Each structure stands twice: as C-alpha cells, then as structure tokens.
Amino acid sequence: MSNFITGLLRLKRGPWEMVATLLIALGVFMLMQPFVMWAYTYSFITTLIGTVMFIIVSHFPE
C-alpha cells in the first residue's frame, strides 16, 4: 500500500494508470446500471475524465 501511495506522489505511471482505469470502469458501470438516475447522468463525464486522465498519465515516467 505504501508503494502505491509513493507512486502516486512521485507521479509514477503504474499507480496513476490504475486510478484512470478504475475511473473508466466506474463510468461504464454507472452507465449500465438501471436504478440510480444521478449515476447514469454523470456516467459519460466520469468515463471521459478517466479516458483523458489515462492519455495524460501514459506520458508519465515508469
């Protein structure tokens, strides 16, 4: 756990890619669920933020 937090603070690619991937997965889950309207409403922006974040993070050092 401390390696993950250290990687986030030092702008390492691995931990930030994991956060971006989780955001994308959360956005897709929010899009596919039929019960909560606010989750469906914000699903596209969540997926978009995760995708843009992944593109930016892919330029971070290993």
Number of C-alpha atoms within 10 A of each C-alpha: 6 7 9 14 13 12 16 16 11 12 15 19 18 16 19 22 20 14 16 21 17 14 21 24 16 17 22 16 14 22 19 12 12 9 9 10 12 9 18 17 12 13 23 16 12 19 23 14 16 22 16 12 18 20 13 14 20 14 10 14 10 9
